[in-house]
Amino acid sequence: MTPVLLGLLSGLAEVEHSLTREKTVEHIQHRLKTGGKFGGRSKRNAAKESLILSLRDEGCSYQPMRKQTELALSTILRIIMRKEALAA
């Protein structure tokens, strides 16, 4: 009796998994059609980018920039590199 019950439960779990997967794919397709965004909120914004660039022009080091903007060092470097690439 146990093998039959385990087979039934595993079959139900497989069906539930496939239904969840279909719903996820439908949701993603709908978001792509309607122009919805994926992921969380962006921590970067124009105000923080301008603050970083102005602090950099003043000669401020990276640690105070990180504390004031609460951005990661990699994000700060990316913003600075993008500005330098556009200036060149």
C-alpha positions in Angstrom: 0.0 0.0 0.0 2.9 2.4 0.8 4.4 2.3 -2.7 1.0 3.2 -4.2 0.5 6.1 -1.8 4.1 7.4 -2.5 3.5 7.2 -6.3 0.2 9.1 -6.0 1.8 11.8 -3.8 4.8 12.2 -6.1 2.5 12.4 -9.1 0.4 15.2 -7.5 3.6 17.1 -6.6 4.7 16.9 -10.2 1.4 18.2 -11.5 1.5 21.1 -9.0 5.0 21.9 -10.0 4.1 22.0 -13.7 1.1 24.3 -12.9 3.3 26.7 -10.9 5.8 26.8 -13.8 3.1 27.6 -16.3 1.7 30.4 -14.2 5.2 31.8 -13.8 5.8 31.7 -17.6 2.5 33.4 -18.2 3.2 36.1 -15.7 6.6 36.8 -17.3 5.1 37.0 -20.8 2.4 39.4 -19.6 5.0 41.6 -17.9 7.1 41.7 -21.1 4.0 42.6 -23.2 2.9 45.4 -20.9 6.3 46.8 -20.3 6.5 45.9 -16.6 9.7 45.9 -14.7 11.4 42.9 -13.1 13.3 42.8 -9.9 13.3 45.2 -7.0 13.7 49.0 -6.8 16.8 50.5 -8.2 19.0 51.9 -5.5 20.6 54.3 -8.0 18.9 57.5 -9.0 19.9 60.7 -10.7 20.4 62.6 -7.4 22.8 60.0 -6.0 24.7 59.8 -9.3 25.1 63.6 -9.3 26.2 63.6 -5.7 28.8 60.9 -6.4 30.1 62.9 -9.4 30.3 66.1 -7.5 32.1 64.4 -4.5 34.5 62.9 -7.0 35.2 66.3 -8.6 35.9 67.7 -5.1 38.5 64.9 -4.5 36.5 62.9 -2.0 37.6 59.3 -1.4 35.4 56.3 -1.9 34.5 55.5 1.7 32.8 58.8 2.4 30.9 58.4 -0.9 29.7 55.0 0.2 28.6 56.3 3.6 26.7 59.3 2.1 25.0 57.4 -0.7 24.7 53.9 0.8 25.8 52.4 -2.6 28.2 49.6 -3.1 31.8 50.4 -4.2 31.2 48.6 -7.5 28.2 50.8 -8.2 30.1 54.0 -7.4 33.0 52.9 -9.7 30.5 52.0 -12.5 29.0 55.5 -12.3 32.4 57.2 -12.4 33.7 55.0 -15.2 30.5 55.7 -17.2 31.0 59.5 -16.8 34.7 59.2 -17.9 33.8 57.1 -20.9 31.2 59.7 -22.0 33.6 62.5 -21.5 36.3 60.9 -23.7 
